[in-house]
Amino acid sequence: MKLNYSKTFLLGFGFFAVSLIWGTYNLFVPVFLSEKFGLNAAMIGFFMTLDNIAALLIQPPVGAWSDKLRTKIGRRMPFLLIGAPISAVAFGLVPVAAILPLFVACTTTLLLSMAFWRTPVIALMPDITPSKFRSQANGIINFMGGFGFIVASLGGAALYERNPALPFWVGSILVIFAILLVFAFVREPKTYVTAEKTPGMVESLKYLSQERDKSGLRLLLAIFFWFVGYSALDAFFTLYSINYLGIGEANGARLLSQLSLIFILFALPSGYIGGRIGRKPTILTGIVVMAIIMILIFTIPVSTLNTQVFTLPVIGVVPVLGLLLMCAGIGWALININSLPMVVDLTDTTHVGTYTGLYYLFSTLAAIVGPNINGWVIQLTGSNYNNIWIVAPISMVTAFVMMLGVKRGEANQASEFIKENNL
């Protein structure tokens, strides 16, 4: 049995679409909120968590629902074909909303529709991939996701300078194209293993909490903490670029694309490293790298961070901060590529959607908590955006401690959990 590279690559277009939308949203919506509507950092931090609040309420039950659904086109595809077009339309309307209530209406529609199809599109990966190849497959789809963020940041920066609405309009078209590719070329399994009893999210969490070694619960808590740390990069980087680095939002987006470039290049190797030496040691290494980089960014003077190191084709000037972000891209790839396969290998194929939902439950909780913490840290320290790097390394260290207690989650270990808990 081998990994189907072509099918996995085509499936990656679904993750490309997700990353393209959220990359553009996180880069430019905070700028709209600050410059068009005059919101302060704490309010922006709260607003940037609304997508995650929607996801928290919708994604876990949708994942469990998709496990049980049976249609002629599969159990995941209906969610993609309904949710993605609505998301694309709402996404295109976001930059033209001239008043805050209309802006909120557009973003709310986007957030709800995205939450409807994100878990099913991610659950397709373990659906079509044997356990032993899931780290490698996750590397491929995250490669595509990283490419989506590159398009959002690098391409979006160029389009934004011409017209702030262009990144959103072009993004809408690309999302529709990507989902049509997934629908046309990715076939879901025609038969599924049917469980006599399919536990929901609450029951699954109860099973995890009752494990003797608590591996599942520790893993989910680790996911929560490293996403809290990463939210410093995700939600406030363009405002950090404007208010601390003094380089503007478009250059900030280009700078963040340097992290994404290395993430893309290291996505596939991270999957193979996780398959070779184990997912847990690979993730622990990535956490250490991320924590060190975040401490360095916080302590190095802004003049040094902006100092040019070299120039790359397409990417352009790479300053000291860009070099540090490239190293962070390696660390984030080591973590992110191997974490979802660990979660879904806590269970069997019957409950993949449910456990994918658990993964997003904890990462979404983190994405709610992180921006709010950082927003208040900025607000309470006189709008010093450099302080977003205070919370980040503390969160990474906590995630490291959680991961030390994880005993399972490597390839083909799901049967142990099933046997112990009579699933």
N, C-alpha and C positions, 0 to 999 in steps of 0.2 A: 504494500500500500504506500502510495506517494502523495505528496502535497500537490494539488492541482493549481499550479502557479497562475495560469491564464484566468481561471474562474475566480481565484482569490484577488487577482489584480482588478478584474472587472467589478467585483464586489466593493473594492476599495473606492470606487467612484461615489458610493453612498456616503462613506466617511469623508471623502473630498467635499461633498456638498455640505455636510454638517459643519466641517471645519471652516469652509469658506464663509458661511453665514456668521458663525460665532466669531471668527477672526475679524471680519469687517465690523461687526456689531461692537465688539469690545474695544477696537481701536478708535472708532469714530463717534459712537454714541456718547461716550463721556465728554467729548469735545463739544458736541451739540448741546448737551445738558449744561455745560459750563458757559459757553460763549453765546449760544442762542437764547437759552432760557435762564441763565444766571444762577444756577443752583450751586450751593457750597459743597465741599468735599464729602461731608457726612451724608448729605442728601443724595449725592451722586453714588456713593457707596451703597446706599439702600436701594436706589433705582437699579443699579447693576446686579442686584441680587434677585430682582423680580422674576427673571427668567428661571432662576434656580428654584424659587418658591413654586413656580408653575410646574417645573420638572419634578420637584419633590412630591407634589400631589398627584401628578399624572403618570410619570414614567414607570414607577414600580407596578401599579395595577395594570398598565398597558402591557408591560412585559409578561406578567402572569396571564393576562387575557390572550396574548398572542401564542402562548404555549398551548392553550386549549382550543384555539380557533382552527377550523378546518374549512378551506374553500378550494375551488378549482385551481386558483393561482397560488395557493400556499397559505401558510398561517401568518407570515410576516408581510408579504407583498401588499395586501389591502391597506395596511397602515401607511406604507410609503406612498401609494398612489393617491390616497386621500390627503395626507398631511403635507407632503412636499409641495404640491401646487399652491395650496393656501399659504404656506410659508413664503414661497417665492413672490407672490403678489403683495403680501403684507410687507416683506422686506423692501421691495421696490418703492413702497409708499412712505417708508420711514423718513428719508431725507427731505421730502417735500411738505411734510406736516409743519405748518407755520405757527401754530399755537400749541401750547402744552397739552390740553385735553385731547386734541387730535393726534398728537405725537404719542401720547399714552395709549390711545385706542389702537394705533398701528402696531406699536411694540407689543401690546398685550395679545393681539391676534397672532403676531409672529411667535411669541413665547409659547402660547397654548398649542399652536399647530406643530411647532418644533418638538415639543414634549410628547406629542402624539406618535411621532414616527422615529424618534431617535433610538429608543431601546430596541424596537424590532429590527432596524437596519444593522445594529451592532450584533444582535443575537444571531443574525444570519451566518456570521463567521464560524462560531462553534457548531452551528447546524450542519455546515457542509465540510467541516474540517475534523479529522480524527484527533484525539487528545494529544498524541505525541507531536503533532505538527502545529499546535495552536499558538505557541510563541512565535514561530516563523511566520504563520499566517497573520498574526496580529502585527508583526513587523511590517508586512506588506501593506495592510490596510492603514496602518499609522503612517507609513511612507506616503500613501495617497492623502491622508489627512494633513500631514505636514506640507505636502504640495499645495493643498487647498489653502493653508494659512499663508504660504509664500505668495500665492496669487492674491490673497486678501491684503497682505502687508506691503509687498513690493509693488505689485500691479495696482493695488488700491491707492498707494501713496501717489503714484504717477497720475492716476485718474482723478484723485481728490484735488490735486493742484489745478486741474483744468475745470472741474466742477465737482463740488462735494457730493452730489447725487450719483455721479457716474459709478463709483465702486458698488453701490447698491443695485443699480439697474443692470450692470453687466453681471453682477453676482446672481441676480434672479434668473437670468437667461442660462447661466452655467449650471445652476441647481436643477432646473428642469431637464437640461441635456444629460446631466449625470444620472439622475434617477431613471430616465428612460433607458439609459445604457444598462443599468442594473436590472431593470424589469425585462429587457430584451434578451440578456445573455446569462443571467444567473438563475438557475433552476433550483428550487427548494427540494428537499427529499420528498419522494412521493408517499413514503410510509414513515410513521413515527412510532416510537415505543410509547404505549399508552399505560399510564400508571393507574392502579386501582383507586388510589387517592392522590390528588395533586395538592400539596400544601401551599398556602398562599405566603405572602411576605412575612406576616406576623408569625406564622407557624415555623417558617424557615429560620427566622431569627431566634425563635425559641429553641429549635434543634441545635443551632450553632452555640447558643449560650449554655446548653446542657452537655456539650462535648467535654470529654475528660481533659483534653489538652487546650481547649478554647482556641484552636488555630484559626477557625473561620472568623470568630469575633475579633481576634487580635489583628487579622489581616484587614478586615473592614475598618477597624479603628486606625490602622496605619494609613490606609487609603485616605481616610478623612483628614488626618494631620498633614500628609504631604500635599494634598490639594489646598488646604488652608495656606500653606507656605507658598505654593505656586500662584495663588490668587494675587499676590503682590505684582507679579509680572502681568497677569491676565487682565486685570480691571483698571489699573491706574498708570500703566506705563506711558501712554501718550501724554497724560497730564504731568507725569514725572519729567518727561522729555521737555515739555513746555516750561514748567515752573521751576525745575531744579537744574536740568542740563542746559536750558535755554536754546534748544535746537529746533523747536517747532514740532507740530504733530506729524507732518509728512516724513520728516527725517527720523522722528521717533519710530514710526511704523517701519521705515527701512532698516533701522537699527535692530528692531525685534525680528525682522526677517532673517537676520544673520543667525539667530538662535534656531529659527525654523529650518534654515538650510542645513545646519549640522544635524538637527533632529532627523531630517529626511535621510541624509547620508548615513546616519547611524541607526536608523530604524531596523533595517534588515540585519545588520551585524548584531544588534541587541537581541533580536529574536533567536539567532543562532547561538549567541553566547548563553542565553537563558536555557536553551535546549541542551547545551553542552556541559556547562558547569552547574546548572540548576538555577531556577528562577529566583529563589530567596537570596543567595549570595550576589546575584546580579543586581537585584533591587537594592540591597544594602550598600553596594558600591556606589550606585547612582545617588542614593540619599546623602552619602558622605560628600560626594562631588558637589551636589547642589548646595548643601549647607556651607561648605567652604567658599564657594563662589558668592553666595549671598552676603556673607560676612565681609568679603573683600570689597564688594560693590558699596556696601554701607560705609566702610572705613576709608577708602581711597578718595582723595580730593577730586572735586568736579573737574578741575583743570586737567588733571591727569587722566580721568575717565574719557575726556573729549580729545585727548591727544591721538593723532593719527598714527597707526602702526603700519598698515599697508593698504593697498587697493586691490579689489577683486573685480573681474568682469561682471557686469549686470548689477551686482550688489553694491559696488562703489567703494567709498572710503570705509575702512574698518578701524575704528578707534580702539583704545584700551578696553572700553566698556563692551564694544562689539566682540573683542577677543574673549572676554570673560563670559559673555552670553553664548558664544559658540561652545565653550567648555560646559556651560549649563545645559546646552542642547544635548551634549553627550550624556550627562547625568540624567536628564529628564527622559531620554530614550531608554536608558537602562531600566528606569523605574516603570515608565508608562507602558512599554511594549509587553512587559512580563506580568503586569498586575491583573488585567482582566483574565488571561488564561489561568492564573492561580485561582481566581474566584470561581470560574465555571468548572474547574476540575475539583471543586469541593462537592460536586453533585453529578447526576447522570444526565443524559440527553433529554429526558422528560421535563426537567426543571431548569433548563438552560436560560430561558427567558426570565424566569423568576429570579435566578441568581445574577443574571445581567442587570435586572432591576435593582437588586441589593447593592451591586457595585455602584450604580448610578445614584441610589439613595444616599450612600455615604459620601460620594464625591460631590453630590449636589448640596448636601448639608454643609459640606466644607465651603462650597462656592457661595453659600448664603452667609456663613459666619465670617469668612476671610475678608471680603470687601467691606463689610460693616466694621470689623475691627480696624482695618487699615484706614477707612474713612474717618473714624473717630480719632485714631492716632494722629492723622494729618491735621484734623480740625483742632485737637487739643494742644498741638505743638506749633501753633502759629502758621499753619499751612506749609509745613516743611515736608515736602514730598519724599525726601530721602529716608524719612522714618518708616516708609513701607517695608524697608529691609530689616526692621527690628523683629517683627513677628515671624518672618519667614524662616530664619535658621532655627529658632526655638521650636517651631512646628516640625521641621525636618528631623531634629534630634529626637523629639517625641515619637515620630513615626519609626525611627530607627529602633528605639526601645521596644515598640509594639512588635516589629518584625522579628526581633530576636526570639520571641516566644512562639512563632509560627512553625508548626511541625509538618504540615501537609500543604497540598496545592501544586505539587509537581505533576508532571504528566502521568496519566493513568492511575492516579491515587483516589479517584472519586469513589471507587467500589468500597473503600475502607469506611468512608462516611456513610454510605448507603447501608452497609452491613451493621454498623454500630447503632444507627438510628432507625433501622427497620423501615426505610423509605421504599 
